[in-house]
Every structure is written in structure tokens, then in C-alpha cells.
Amino acid sequence: MNASDSDEELYNERSALVPSENPEVPSYRPNPDHSPTEDSDSKTTGFSRRTRPGGGSDREAEPEEEEEELPLKYGAKHVIMLFIPVTLCMVVVVATIKSVGFYSEKTTQQLIYTPFTEDTPDVGRRLLNSVLNTVIMISVIVVMTILLVVLYKYRCYKFIHGWLILSSLMLLFWFSFMYLGEVFKTYNVAVDYVTVAVLIWNFGAVGMVCIHWKGPLQLQQAYLILISALMALVFIKYLPQWSAWVILGAISVYDLVAVLSPKGPLRMLVETAQERNEPIFPALIYSSAMMWTVTMANPADDQRSETDEEAELSGRRAEPQRRQPGPILEDELEEERGVKLGLGDFIFYSVLVGKAAATGGDWNTTLACFVAILIGLCLTLLLLAIFKKALPALPISITFGLIFYFSTDFLVQPFMDNLANHQFYI
């Protein structure tokens, strides 16, 4: 998870602009009967009193408190703005697991990344197969991440965009078709293929435009949440039970190393993007601020593609903006300071909660994992506000989720069942 593309510079710039844009109210009260010269003299002496060392400690403490409270208020706002999409993604997954039996049914089919089966009564063999599946899965993730970093370092943008577009096509068309078909089967809804094709085409086409080009911010965020939920449902369906829990633990450790290690691939990706002052690809990152609709468009390309009349109209529309550079700069700063969360974090949060809902079968376990993930995310954002640099979002949340899952499933739930059997109520 990343704060902004240049988070430390924005905080420094913001704190430098606070005294000039919003000056503190001086302690003096000018008398309207005084002359302008007296007012200017009193303002000068009042300013010198505040800045003179050794005097006016109370006056010096006030601006410092305001500068410290500004980032914290901003962080609290974006904590809520991240809680909402994470909660929506997990709610969609849990609701699907509880209502559509296809995603919770056991199947012999497995992903190509997890070839070892767990259909054996031997506990040691199952544990070994789950570890081997985890090693293969993490190796694939590491190789693909390194490949993405190398392509980005050497500016192979067309290849990366093609890769991401193909992935989005598969998610928005194929996985959504599977999901819609299973929902119709569950609720016994008869729909012809022409209607389904029209629905899928409109859903996928609008999603591709919003994610990879331009679109309303809320619609773009909604599509990112939906594709994360669809990918999480596929993992829940086709990952073996033991392998899923081991993979969740291993991916949190890998996320910690990849982000915080000096040569970690995710850290190198973020640092390279910050050096070039470029946004990371919107198909990989969820942002709580309106960033991509501002930065993804290239003004030079737009000017080359416009006709003379369109260029004249755009020039006229740009004139009022040039006259007011101050508010535009402030809005851009607010937009760029949005907290960003990788879509992989959404996916694995939802996998943990979805697996708890599918295998545990009890709402206590599901709610415990849900609360644990939100607590971990809150702590991660608190650390982000303190250190002001890219931090991994999986380790704390996944660790809390695993602890809450196993403790609730093996300790709390039997205790509650025993109380219910003996008709004791707490």
C-alpha cells in the first residue's frame, strides 16, 4: 500500500503553505480608530513577538499543533474512504458464498498453480502437498512481479498495458459470465443467451473504458471492487482448503519482504514511479482520491487529435483556469494525497473472509475475520501516517485474520455450542 506518489514532498509542501495561505490570527486586536500606519506597526511588532525565540511559547505551540493535526485529520478521512471499498468487496464475496452454492462446493478441479491434491486421509501428506502448492504459487507471483518491474523499468508500457488489458478482459467478460450463470442457476431464472451476451458486453465494455481510459471516479472504483471480488471467488472455489490458509500466511510474508526490503520488487516499482513522477497503472491500484482521471490523460495527444475548432473551444475553456492558478494547485495536492491500496490486498482480504464463510459455516467465524481485517487495515494506515512511505497492507490484517479464524473456529465456536446445548445464556 502506498500513500501518494510523492507523499513526503506533498506533506512538506502542504506544511510550508499553511502559514502563507491560512495565517494564524494574531494575538492583538486592532482598534478601528487607529490610523493605517499604527495598524501596520502593531502587525509588525505582533509578528516579531511570535517569531522571537524565548518569548510567546503559547503562540508558538498553536501553529505546531495545527501542523501536526492536519495530516492526522487527512488520514482519518481516507481511513473511512478505504474501509468502505474493502467492506463492500468482502460483503459481495460473503453474500455470494452464502447464497450461491457453486463457490462453496468442493471440486476435484484445481488451478494450474496448485497441482498437488489434498484428497488423502494422511495428515502429513496433506500438509506436504499444501506446502508444495504454496511454494509454486508464491514462485509464480514472485516471477510475475519481477517481470512487471523489469518491463516498467525499461519503459515497456505498451506490453504492460496489453498484459493488463487482457487480464481485465478475462475478468470482466469470462469470470463475470461464469458468475452471472451460477446466479441464474441458483435462483432458477430463465434467460436467453442473447440477453446475457448484451448484459456482459455492456458490463465489460464500460469497465474497460473506465479502468484503462477515462470515466467517473465512483464507477471506476466500483469496477475495481467487482473484479477483485470475482478474482477472490475463483480462488475460493479452486484453491484447496489447507493450501489456501498456507498461501495466505506465505503471501503476507512475501508482501512484507517485497515492500520493505531495499531490493524488493514492489518497493523498486513504487520508487521508480515516484522518480518518474508517474502514476502506477490503475488496473493494479485502488486510490481513494481522484488521481487517474487527472494524470492518465496526455494533453499533447489531445491537442494533436483535436480539430481547429475544438482546439479553439478548449483554449477558451482553459482561460478561466489560467486566471485562478491557486485553487487548482490546492485541488491537485488534495487529489494526489489520496491513500492507495493494491487490488491484491482486496483479493486476499476477501479470500480469507470467503474461506471462513465457506469452510467454517458459522457467522461468528466470518464476522471475527471481518473485524480482524479492518483492525489490521486501521493499524496499517496508522503506521502509514507515521512513516509516510509505502507499507505492506497484508501482514497485519492477514495475521489478525488467521489468528481470529482459528481461535474462533476451534475455541469460541465449540464453547458457544456447548453453552447452547446446556441452555446457558450469557
ABEGO torsion letter per residue (X at the ends): XBBBABAAAAAAAAAAAAAAABBBBBABBBBAABBAAAAAAAAAAAAAAAABBGBGAAAAAAAAAAAAAAAAAAAAAAAAAAAAAAAAAAAAAAAAAAABAAAABBBABBBAABABBABBABAAAAAAAAAAAAAAAAAAAAAAAAAAAAAAAAGBAAAAAAAAAAAAAAAAAAAAAAAAAAAAAAAGBBBBAAAAAAAAAAAAAAAAAAAABBEBAAAAAAAAAAAAAAAAAAAAAABBAAAAAAAAAAAAAAAAAAAABAABAAAAAAAAAAAAGBBBBAAABBBABBAAAAAABBAAAAAAABBAAAAAAAAAAAAAAAABAAAAAAAAAAAAABBBBBAAAAAAAAAAAAAAAAAAGBAAAAAAAAAAAAAAAAAAAAAAAAAGBBBBAAAAAAAAAAAAAAAAAAAAAAAAAAAAAAGBBX
